[in-house]
């Protein structure tokens, strides 16, 4: 899959790539205005269930676009979370809005490495504004939190990765906004105990009392791990420790805070921690479905425009998925050229494949298949399909657009929809067995 202007222009039916290239370069529009609209769209298109115990939230994290050469704005050797190594890449800090109905990127900033901040000639060649100052990643996240709050995004909590958990300024910004937070911190982070002793986070392992708890359901079942909660000198701050069942010698540490009116329980903090991972889902969707990391934009405005459009596309797909209900069947195919009175051809004019299409062939099931409640439950032989993912939604939207335009026949549409149902039913069966295995492992311990 490629998302450069050549392939996009061809897929859109243009005769050349110039209109697509102009969208990212010479057309007059401000990507900052589009970025400012993302929060309102997220609030409208990603509703949260009223009975959700912790409500919608914001997750701060970063991801990278790997690049060749050093001409692309802000490209430099730096740590890339997508590979776990130092790579030549462009790093972007994102705020993901996470609710019970889904997640999507609601704000972003491209991170400027130090070597770019000091090289005026290089900055101008890449189109980086002269007045743009370099900021740390946590400071970019602070700016995003401020913008999202001013835009009225109804966030009730915040979660962040280790780069952001280190920042006292970002934690204080969350506190000033009245948000409970769960932030990953390094193992050598200093913690003050109620006794007044100052220890490293990893030293709290010696006296920790672990409980096996799940932080939510993933694609393969409940995400069980051993958890422990330790008090600190602050009545509202706690240290949460996670120990994976598969790698107990690689614990993770979280600094947690709950406001005065919020019960500071382990369940509350575990739930917030578990809802940071959807931020990773937004990266996966942005790259794998929307081709965010596959653009060939080189200038500052080009990269930011492409990122803003990709974030808008992700919100749009989430809105389409959430707007669907029940089971749906596509409408009849559009009239073919030359058909009498604009109607589709009579039966004698249809080919054999079209005649064989039934309503069942065009059905798109939308409900989510069941999962086991207890270990050992047999998988139902007629298990349904999993809920539509963003990737499958995007695929179906593309098919619907082609079908409505008369670019594909009803027989071809039915063929693709059968494959879609098969994929989703296969995923449902696989998920059932994954859930069953995890439930059995948890029961055995």
C-alpha positions as CSV (number, residue, x, y, z in Angstrom):
1,X,0.0,0.0,0.0
2,X,1.2,3.5,-0.8
3,X,-0.2,6.9,0.0
4,X,1.9,9.2,-2.2
5,X,0.1,11.5,-4.6
6,X,0.7,9.4,-7.7
7,X,-1.2,6.4,-6.3
8,X,-3.9,8.6,-4.7
9,X,-4.5,10.6,-7.8
10,X,-4.8,7.4,-9.9
11,X,-7.3,5.9,-7.4
12,X,-9.3,9.1,-7.5
13,X,-9.5,9.1,-11.2
14,X,-7.3,12.1,-12.0
15,X,-5.2,12.2,-15.1
16,X,-2.1,13.4,-13.2
17,X,-0.9,13.8,-9.6
18,X,-0.8,17.6,-9.7
19,X,-4.1,18.2,-7.9
20,X,-3.1,15.9,-5.1
21,X,0.3,17.4,-4.8
22,X,-1.2,20.9,-4.7
23,X,-3.5,19.9,-1.9
24,X,-0.4,19.4,0.3
25,X,1.7,22.3,-1.2
26,X,0.3,25.2,-3.1
27,X,-3.5,25.3,-2.4
28,X,-4.4,28.0,0.1
29,X,-5.7,26.4,3.3
30,X,-4.5,26.3,6.9
31,X,-3.9,23.0,8.4
32,X,-4.0,24.6,11.9
33,X,-7.7,25.5,11.3
34,X,-8.4,21.8,10.4
35,X,-6.5,20.6,13.5
36,X,-8.6,23.0,15.6
37,X,-11.8,21.3,14.3
38,X,-10.7,17.8,15.3
39,X,-11.7,18.2,18.9
40,X,-15.3,19.2,18.0
41,X,-15.6,16.4,15.5
42,X,-14.2,13.9,18.1
43,X,-16.8,15.1,20.6
44,X,-19.6,14.6,18.1
45,X,-18.5,11.4,16.4
46,X,-17.1,9.5,19.4
47,X,-19.8,9.5,22.1
48,X,-19.2,7.8,25.4
49,X,-21.7,5.7,27.2
50,X,-23.3,7.6,30.1
51,X,-22.9,4.7,32.4
52,X,-19.2,4.4,31.8
53,X,-17.5,4.6,35.2
54,X,-14.5,6.6,34.1
55,X,-15.8,8.5,31.1
56,X,-13.9,9.6,28.0
57,X,-10.2,10.4,28.2
58,X,-7.1,11.6,26.5
59,X,-4.0,9.5,25.9
60,X,-0.7,11.2,25.0
61,X,1.9,9.3,23.0
62,X,4.1,9.6,19.9
63,X,4.9,7.6,16.8
64,X,7.4,8.0,13.9
65,X,7.5,8.0,10.2
66,X,10.7,6.4,9.0
67,X,12.5,8.5,6.4
68,X,15.5,8.3,4.1
69,X,17.9,11.2,3.9
70,X,17.8,14.5,5.8
71,X,15.9,16.8,3.6
72,X,12.4,16.1,5.1
73,X,11.4,18.6,7.7
74,X,12.4,17.5,11.2
75,X,13.8,14.2,10.1
76,X,16.7,13.1,12.3
77,X,18.2,10.1,14.0
78,X,16.0,9.6,17.1
79,X,14.2,6.9,19.0
80,X,11.3,5.4,17.0
81,X,8.7,3.7,19.2
82,X,7.4,1.7,16.2
83,X,10.7,-0.2,15.9
84,X,12.3,0.3,19.4
85,X,15.5,1.6,17.9
86,X,17.2,4.8,16.9
87,X,16.0,5.5,13.3
88,X,16.1,8.4,10.9
89,X,12.5,9.5,11.2
90,X,10.0,12.3,11.8
91,X,8.3,12.0,15.2
92,X,4.8,13.3,15.9
93,X,3.2,13.7,19.3
94,X,-0.5,12.8,19.3
95,X,-3.4,13.2,21.7
96,X,-5.9,10.4,21.2
97,X,-9.5,10.8,22.3
98,X,-10.7,7.5,23.8
99,X,-14.3,6.6,24.5
100,X,-16.5,3.5,24.8
101,X,-17.4,4.0,21.1
102,X,-13.8,4.1,19.8
103,X,-10.7,6.2,19.6
104,X,-9.1,8.6,17.1
105,X,-6.4,11.3,17.0
106,X,-7.8,14.6,18.2
107,X,-4.6,16.8,18.1
108,X,-1.0,16.6,17.0
109,X,2.3,18.4,16.8
110,X,5.5,17.5,14.8
111,X,8.5,17.3,17.1
112,X,11.5,19.4,16.1
113,X,14.9,17.8,17.0
114,X,17.6,20.1,18.3
115,X,19.7,20.0,15.1
116,X,16.8,21.6,13.2
117,X,16.2,24.4,15.7
118,X,19.7,25.8,15.2
119,X,20.0,25.5,11.4
120,X,18.3,28.5,10.0
121,X,19.2,27.7,6.4
122,X,18.0,24.2,6.6
123,X,14.7,25.2,8.3
124,X,13.9,27.7,5.5
125,X,14.6,25.1,2.9
126,X,12.1,22.7,4.6
127,X,9.5,25.5,5.0
128,X,9.7,25.6,8.8
129,X,8.5,29.0,10.0
130,X,11.3,31.2,11.4
131,X,9.2,32.0,14.5
132,X,8.5,28.4,15.4
133,X,10.3,27.5,18.6
134,X,11.5,24.1,19.5
135,X,9.6,22.5,22.3
136,X,10.0,19.2,24.2
137,X,7.6,16.4,23.6
138,X,5.9,16.8,27.0
139,X,5.5,20.5,26.4
140,X,3.8,19.8,23.0
141,X,1.5,17.5,24.9
142,X,0.8,20.3,27.4
143,X,-0.1,22.6,24.5
144,X,-2.4,20.0,23.1
145,X,-4.1,19.5,26.5
146,X,-4.7,23.2,26.7
147,X,-6.1,23.4,23.1
148,X,-8.4,20.4,23.7
149,X,-9.7,21.8,27.0
150,X,-10.4,25.2,25.4
151,X,-12.2,23.4,22.5
152,X,-14.6,21.9,25.1
153,X,-13.5,18.2,24.6
154,X,-15.2,16.5,27.6
155,X,-12.2,14.5,28.8
156,X,-12.5,13.0,32.3
157,X,-9.0,11.4,32.6
158,X,-5.6,11.3,31.1
159,X,-3.0,8.6,30.4
160,X,0.5,8.8,29.0
161,X,3.7,6.9,28.1
162,X,7.0,7.1,29.9
163,X,8.4,10.1,28.0
164,X,5.4,12.1,29.3
165,X,5.2,10.5,32.7
166,X,8.6,12.0,33.5
167,X,7.3,15.5,33.1
168,X,6.2,17.2,36.3
169,X,4.9,20.1,34.2
170,X,2.5,17.9,32.2
171,X,1.4,16.1,35.3
172,X,0.7,19.5,37.0
173,X,-1.2,20.6,33.9
174,X,-3.5,17.5,34.2
175,X,-3.9,18.3,37.9
176,X,-4.8,21.9,37.2
177,X,-7.4,20.7,34.7
178,X,-8.9,18.5,37.3
179,X,-8.0,15.3,35.5
180,X,-7.1,12.1,37.2
181,X,-4.1,10.6,35.4
182,X,-2.1,7.4,35.1
183,X,1.4,8.0,33.7
184,X,4.1,5.4,33.0
185,X,7.3,6.3,34.8
186,X,10.9,4.8,34.6
187,X,12.0,2.3,37.2
188,X,14.4,4.8,38.7
189,X,11.7,7.5,39.3
190,X,11.9,8.9,42.8
191,X,8.9,8.2,45.1
192,X,8.4,9.7,48.6
193,X,6.7,7.2,50.9
194,X,4.2,8.2,53.7
195,X,7.1,7.6,56.1
196,X,9.1,10.3,54.4
197,X,11.6,7.9,52.9
198,X,12.6,8.5,49.3
199,X,13.0,5.4,47.1
200,X,13.2,4.4,43.5
201,X,10.0,3.0,42.0
202,X,11.6,-0.4,41.5
203,X,12.4,-0.5,45.3
204,X,8.7,-0.7,46.0
205,X,8.6,-4.2,44.6
206,X,10.0,-5.6,47.8
207,X,6.9,-4.8,49.8
208,X,4.3,-4.9,47.1
209,X,1.3,-7.1,47.5
210,X,0.1,-8.2,44.0
211,X,-3.4,-9.1,42.8
212,X,-4.2,-10.7,39.5
213,X,-6.4,-8.2,37.7
214,X,-7.6,-7.5,34.1
215,X,-7.3,-3.9,32.8
216,X,-9.9,-4.7,30.1
217,X,-10.6,-6.9,27.2
218,X,-8.3,-7.0,24.2
219,X,-8.5,-8.8,20.9
220,X,-7.3,-12.0,22.5
221,X,-9.3,-11.8,25.7
222,X,-9.0,-10.3,29.2
223,X,-5.6,-8.6,29.7
224,X,-4.6,-10.2,33.0
225,X,-1.5,-9.2,34.9
226,X,-0.4,-8.9,38.5
227,X,-0.9,-5.4,40.0
228,X,0.0,-3.7,43.2
229,X,-0.8,-0.3,44.5
230,X,1.5,1.6,46.9
231,X,0.7,4.8,48.8
232,X,3.0,7.9,48.6
233,X,3.5,10.9,50.8
234,X,0.7,12.6,48.9
235,X,-2.8,11.5,49.8
236,X,-3.9,11.7,46.2
237,X,-0.8,10.2,44.5
238,X,-0.1,6.5,44.2
239,X,2.4,4.1,42.6
240,X,0.8,1.4,40.5
241,X,3.0,-1.6,39.6
242,X,2.2,-4.0,36.8
243,X,3.9,-7.4,36.4
244,X,3.2,-9.3,33.2
245,X,2.4,-13.0,33.5
246,X,4.6,-13.8,30.6
247,X,7.5,-11.6,31.7
248,X,7.4,-11.1,35.5
249,X,11.0,-9.8,35.6
250,X,10.0,-6.8,33.5
251,X,7.6,-4.8,35.7
252,X,6.1,-1.4,34.7
253,X,5.5,1.5,37.0
254,X,2.7,4.1,36.9
255,X,2.4,7.3,38.8
256,X,-1.3,7.8,39.5
257,X,-3.4,10.7,40.8
258,X,-7.1,11.0,41.7
259,X,-8.8,14.3,42.6
260,X,-10.4,14.8,46.0
261,X,-13.9,13.9,44.8
262,X,-12.7,10.7,43.0
263,X,-12.3,7.3,44.9
264,X,-8.6,6.4,44.6
265,X,-9.0,2.7,44.1
266,X,-6.9,0.2,42.3
267,X,-9.7,-0.7,39.9
268,X,-10.0,3.0,38.9
269,X,-6.4,3.4,38.1
270,X,-6.1,0.0,36.4
271,X,-9.0,0.9,34.1
272,X,-7.4,4.2,33.1
273,X,-4.1,2.5,32.5
274,X,-5.9,-0.1,30.3
275,X,-7.4,2.7,28.2
276,X,-4.0,4.1,27.2
277,X,-3.4,1.2,24.7
278,X,-6.2,2.5,22.3
279,X,-3.7,5.3,21.4
280,X,-1.6,2.5,19.9
281,X,-4.6,1.4,17.9
282,X,-4.9,4.9,16.4
283,X,-1.3,4.6,15.2
284,X,-1.9,1.2,13.7
285,X,-5.0,2.4,11.9
286,X,-3.4,5.6,10.8
287,X,-0.5,3.7,9.2
288,X,-2.0,0.4,8.1
289,X,-5.4,1.7,6.8
290,X,-4.8,5.4,6.0
291,X,-1.2,5.3,5.0
292,X,-0.2,8.1,7.3
293,X,3.5,7.1,7.4
294,X,3.6,6.4,3.6
295,X,3.5,9.9,2.3
296,X,6.3,11.5,0.4
297,X,5.7,15.0,1.8
298,X,9.0,16.8,2.5
299,X,8.1,20.3,3.7
300,X,6.8,21.4,7.1
301,X,3.4,22.4,5.8
302,X,3.1,19.3,3.6
303,X,3.7,17.0,6.6
304,X,1.3,18.8,8.8
305,X,-1.4,19.0,6.1
306,X,-1.1,15.3,5.4
307,X,-1.2,14.5,9.2
308,X,-4.3,16.7,9.7
309,X,-6.1,15.1,6.7
310,X,-5.2,11.6,8.0
311,X,-6.6,12.4,11.5
312,X,-9.8,13.7,9.9
313,X,-10.1,10.5,7.8
314,X,-9.7,8.4,10.9
315,X,-12.5,10.3,12.7
316,X,-14.7,10.0,9.6
317,X,-14.3,6.2,9.5
318,X,-15.1,6.0,13.2
319,X,-18.2,8.1,12.7
320,X,-19.4,5.9,9.8
321,X,-18.9,2.8,11.9
322,X,-20.7,4.2,14.9
323,X,-23.5,5.5,12.7
324,X,-24.4,2.1,11.4
325,X,-26.9,0.0,13.2
326,X,-28.7,-3.3,12.7
327,X,-27.9,-5.2,9.6
328,X,-27.7,-3.4,6.3
329,X,-28.1,-4.3,2.6
330,X,-26.8,-2.1,-0.2
331,X,-29.4,-0.5,-2.5
332,X,-29.9,-1.7,-6.1
333,X,-27.1,-1.0,-8.5
334,X,-27.3,2.3,-10.4
335,X,-28.8,2.4,-13.8
336,X,-26.5,1.4,-16.6
337,X,-26.0,3.6,-19.7
338,X,-28.5,2.8,-22.4
339,X,-31.0,1.1,-20.1
340,X,-34.6,1.9,-21.0
341,X,-36.1,4.7,-18.9
342,X,-32.9,4.8,-16.8
343,X,-33.8,1.5,-15.2
344,X,-31.5,-1.4,-14.7
345,X,-31.7,-4.0,-17.6
346,X,-34.4,-6.6,-17.5
347,X,-33.7,-10.1,-16.5
348,X,-32.9,-11.2,-20.0
349,X,-30.1,-8.5,-20.1
350,X,-28.5,-9.6,-16.9
351,X,-25.7,-12.0,-17.0
352,X,-25.9,-15.2,-15.1
353,X,-23.7,-14.0,-12.2
354,X,-26.0,-11.0,-11.5
355,X,-29.1,-13.3,-11.5
356,X,-27.5,-15.5,-8.8
357,X,-27.1,-12.7,-6.3
358,X,-29.4,-12.9,-3.3
359,X,-30.2,-10.5,-0.4
360,X,-28.0,-12.7,1.8
361,X,-25.0,-12.1,-0.5
362,X,-25.3,-8.3,0.0
363,X,-26.0,-8.4,3.8
364,X,-23.5,-6.6,6.0
365,X,-23.9,-7.9,9.7
366,X,-23.1,-5.2,12.2
367,X,-23.6,-6.8,15.6
368,X,-20.7,-8.1,17.6
369,X,-20.2,-11.9,18.1
370,X,-20.3,-13.4,21.5
371,X,-17.3,-14.3,23.7
372,X,-17.0,-17.0,26.3
373,X,-17.8,-16.2,29.9
374,X,-16.1,-19.2,31.3
375,X,-13.1,-21.3,30.3
376,X,-13.9,-24.5,28.4
377,X,-17.1,-23.3,26.7
378,X,-17.3,-24.7,23.2
379,X,-17.3,-22.2,20.3
380,X,-20.8,-22.0,18.8
381,X,-20.8,-23.6,15.4
382,X,-22.7,-20.7,13.8
383,X,-20.9,-17.9,15.6
384,X,-21.5,-14.5,14.0
385,X,-19.0,-11.8,12.9
386,X,-17.0,-9.5,15.0
387,X,-17.9,-5.8,15.1
388,X,-16.7,-3.8,12.2
389,X,-13.2,-2.5,12.6
390,X,-12.0,0.8,11.2
391,X,-10.0,-1.1,8.6
392,X,-13.1,-3.1,7.5
393,X,-15.3,0.0,7.6
394,X,-12.9,1.8,5.3
395,X,-12.9,-1.2,2.9
396,X,-16.7,-1.3,2.8
397,X,-17.0,2.4,2.3
398,X,-14.6,2.2,-0.7
399,X,-16.7,-0.7,-2.1
400,X,-19.9,1.2,-1.6
401,X,-18.5,4.2,-3.4
402,X,-17.4,2.1,-6.4
403,X,-20.7,0.3,-6.5
404,X,-22.7,3.5,-6.4
405,X,-20.6,4.9,-9.2
406,X,-21.1,1.8,-11.4
407,X,-17.4,0.9,-11.3
408,X,-18.1,-2.6,-10.0
409,X,-21.0,-4.9,-10.7
410,X,-23.4,-6.3,-8.1
411,X,-21.7,-9.7,-8.5
412,X,-18.3,-8.2,-7.7
413,X,-19.7,-6.4,-4.7
414,X,-21.3,-9.6,-3.4
415,X,-18.0,-11.4,-3.9
416,X,-16.2,-8.9,-1.7
417,X,-18.9,-8.8,0.9
418,X,-18.8,-12.6,1.2
419,X,-15.1,-12.3,1.9
420,X,-15.7,-9.6,4.4
421,X,-18.2,-11.8,6.3
422,X,-15.8,-14.7,6.2
423,X,-12.9,-12.6,7.6
424,X,-15.1,-11.3,10.4
425,X,-16.5,-14.7,11.3
426,X,-13.0,-16.2,11.3
427,X,-11.9,-13.4,13.6
428,X,-14.8,-14.2,15.9
429,X,-13.8,-17.9,16.1
430,X,-10.2,-17.0,16.8
431,X,-11.2,-14.5,19.4
432,X,-13.4,-17.1,21.1
433,X,-10.5,-19.5,21.5
434,X,-8.1,-16.8,22.6
435,X,-10.6,-15.7,25.3
436,X,-11.1,-19.3,26.4
437,X,-7.3,-19.9,26.7
438,X,-6.8,-16.7,28.8
439,X,-9.7,-17.5,31.1
440,X,-8.4,-21.0,31.6
441,X,-4.9,-19.7,32.4
442,X,-6.3,-17.2,34.9
443,X,-8.4,-19.9,36.5
444,X,-5.4,-22.2,36.8
445,X,-3.5,-19.7,38.9
